Structure formats: C-alpha cells, structure tokens
Amino acid sequence: MRRQHHSISGSAPRPLLAAGLVAVATLVGGCASMQPGLGFDDVSKTAADRTGMKVHWNNGSAEDKEVAAAVTATLKEELTAGKAVQIALLNNHELQAVYEDLNIAQADLVQAGLLHNPVFSGEVRFATDGSGTAVVLDVAQDFVSLLSMPLRKGRAQAAFEAAKVRVSGEVLDMAFEVQTAFYDYQAAEQAREMRQTVMEATAASYDLAKRLRAAGNNRDLDVSNERAMHEQAKIDLAAAEADVVRTRERMNALMGVWGEQTVAWHAAVRLPAVPESEVPFEGIERRAIESSLDLSLLRREMEVAARSAGIAKPFAWLDGADVGAAAERELEGGWSVGPSLSLPIPLFDQGQARVGEAQARYRQAAERMVARAVEIRSRARAAYSAVLSTHDRARYYEKVILPLKAQIVDQTQLQYNAMQVSAFQLLQARRDQITAGGEYVDSLHQYWQSRAVLDQILRGRMTPFEQTDRLTTAAPASAGAGDHR
C-alpha cells in the first residue's frame, strides 16, 4: 500500500528506524532452526514403557544398518507374537512416515517463533519539467507477529506435545495390530492342520465305503454320502489353506518384509494354551483412565484450542497492522525521514469469527474428553468380560469337551473291536472329535484376541468397540464353565 510522506528539512538522510526493526527481528527470530528427530525420545520411552519394545527412526546413520541386521536375524528365528511386534516396530515403513509428523509439528513450532519478514518498497518519480527526481523509500514490519509471538509459540508447543502423544498412540496401534494378526495366522495354521486331518479321515471313510460296496455289504447311497463328506472336506481344506496365505501376507505387510523374507520366516503353528486361571484385574476402569493416551491427546487439543482463543481475542482486529520507517528525497534534493504506521479499521471484521471458532473448538474438545472417558470405562469393562468369557470357554473345551470326545472314540473303538458297532460309527466318532478340536482352536483364538484387546486398553489405546463386542457375543461362557476355571 502506498503511503503519503511529509518532508522534514535536512541535507542528508538520517538512520532509518527500519534498521532497528531489522535488528529486533534478527535477535528475536534469527536463531530458530529445525532439529530433525526432536521429540522422538519421548515416543521411544512411551513405547518401551507400555510395550517393552524398541522403536527406531531411520536417519541414514550406521544405526539403520544395525537395526536392519537385527531384523534379518530375528526373522531366522521361530517367531512369537512379541518378536513379530518388535520386527514391525523397527521395520514398518508406515510407522516411519508417521514419525515425520514430529518434524511437521516441529516446523510449525519453529514457524511460530519467527517474525514476518519486513516489507521494503520504493518509488521513483520524475518531474515532468526535468527539474529533478523524487525518491520514496519505505520499510514496514508487521508488529502484531512480534506482540503475539509468545502466545503463538505456546500454542505451537502445545500442538507439538499433542503430536508426540498422537505418534506414540500410532506405535501402540501398530503393536496391537501385529499382535492380533499373528494370532490370526496361528489360528489359520492350526485350522488348516485340523482340516487336513478331517480330509484324511473322510478319505479313509470313503475308501472303506467303496470296498464294502464292492463286497456287497452296503448301498450306493452310503458310498455317495461318504463321498459327499470327503468332497466337502477337500473344499474346507482349500479354504483353510487360502486363509493361511491371507493371514501370512497380512503379517508380511505389517512386518515390512518383502522378497525372500516373506517365505523365509516361520512361527509356531499352534496357539498357546490359556492359563489355568485368569489373573484378576483390580481397578480396571481406573487403570484404563490413568493410562489413556486418547484422553491425554484430548487434553493437549483443549490446550491448543485455549491458546488459539488467547491469541484471537486481543489480536484479531489488528491483523494486517504494521509499523515502519520512510525516507523521501524531494525534487529539490533534500531528504525527509519519519516513522510510518498502518492500522486496519475494524468496521466489519473485528475477529469475532476467529474468536468464536477457537472457543467452539475448546468446548468441543472438552465435551469429547468427557465422552471418551465414559467410552473408555465401558470398553474396559467389556474387554475384561470378554477375557473371562473366552477363558472359561477355552478351558471348558480343554477340560470337559475334548476329554469327553476322546473317551467316546476309545469306547467306540472297543465296541468296534468287539464287532458291536460298524466302522462308520467309529469314523464318525473320530470326525466328531476332530470337529470339537476345531472348536477348541476357535476358542483359543478368541481368548488371545480378547486378551490383546484388554492389554491394549490398559496400555492406553482404545480398540474398535465392534471388535470387543464381537468377541463377547461370539464366545459366550459355556453352561458349566464356571466350575472349570
């Protein structure tokens, strides 16, 4: 914007006030600079405290090669859920991208500590009669950025702290996702093994039916029934094998492996047994609330909103104001120097919209924090209920159903040896035993999934409510489970 300047008599230009403004700007904002990786130590500590795992941010150093070598070495071992999680936390490139959020938030923090650049403008005017040349020089500085700098830095610092909490939460989410995916893979492998056994049993039954039919001791219908069960068993086995491939590829993606590494790693193909008794969790709701990163993040967002409101209220109507100095050389050759000031006239925009937005965001974050606390308590209770339910169900299968099925097979075998039952009855008893084994695997899978959900909540992160709800409804406690915990 062109400003009008009045001349002050003098034969030479005096030092401009702009020099002082530039000096102030240099002292206030000249030392701000980026520090790559700032804040990652806090993320690393949170991950270690809550998962017992290490994290690493690739930075082109020798440590990157050491981490890669450690990942390669671990892939050669038999993987457990813990080892798979550790590989993912070190090797997953999606996490590496998430870590850059720290640099992005830090850039905002550095920017908040910088003054707006001063604006220099100049004009040259030539007299139409050729009597001389007039020169107007002007330098202006937005002084609102200087006055609001402490508040802007406070807001940016709060946003940076929120970014650290958010990134820490992403690390915990990755650990949970890998852990549950690993249990999915183990369950798929164990189910495939069961389906293979069923297929072999139905093949034997079908072969026996054909031999008996050749001897004239059964009907074509009996042979067809046995064949139908065998063909269905082959379809089920193919589906189980496809599920193994699907869950393994999910693990490959989460662990960040490709090429030969995708087929080189191996893991225990059976889910671990459930513990004899589930350890009681005292103060489950209190622990979930105290450890919640979700609530911590909302508190940070409330602070950001509050600081935004603190900036908007006093400075909204000053947006665009600046102060500076101007020098003008008259046509006669004399110089005039003086200060300049530009202020907006708040006739229409008095900053009310920005103030209202900041206040609304604060109230929004406050209400969400209350709602989230209620939800965390609910999910903690539901997750604990799912753990107890799935634990009882798995133990009931282990202590009651499986021994009972084994007893039936043994008794049927004795009666078959005594020629009191047919071979088909013996094969059916064995198929029933295998089916019960498959249901036991399902109960194990549901237990370890529900335990992972509860552990994640106690580490400070919520999981989708549908996941907890599915575990609770899909695995109700067996009728007599309470006597076999």
SULDA-V325873 format. One record per run of one state. SS is the DSSP state (h for helix, s for strand, l for the rest). FROM is the first residue (numbers start at 1). TO is the last residue. If there is no record, write none. Layout:
BEGIN
SS|FROM|TO ; SS|FROM|TO
END
This chain:
BEGIN
l|1|16 ; h|17|29 ; l|30|39 ; h|40|51 ; l|52|61 ; h|62|75 ; l|76|77 ; s|78|79 ; l|80|80 ; h|81|91 ; l|92|92 ; h|93|112 ; l|113|118 ; s|119|126 ; l|127|132 ; s|133|141 ; l|142|143 ; h|144|147 ; l|148|148 ; h|149|214 ; l|215|219 ; h|220|255 ; l|256|260 ; h|261|264 ; l|265|265 ; s|266|267 ; l|268|283 ; h|284|291 ; l|292|292 ; h|293|318 ; l|319|321 ; s|322|329 ; l|330|334 ; s|335|342 ; l|343|351 ; h|352|417 ; l|418|422 ; h|423|459 ; l|460|464 ; h|465|474 ; l|475|480 ; h|481|484 ; l|485|485
END
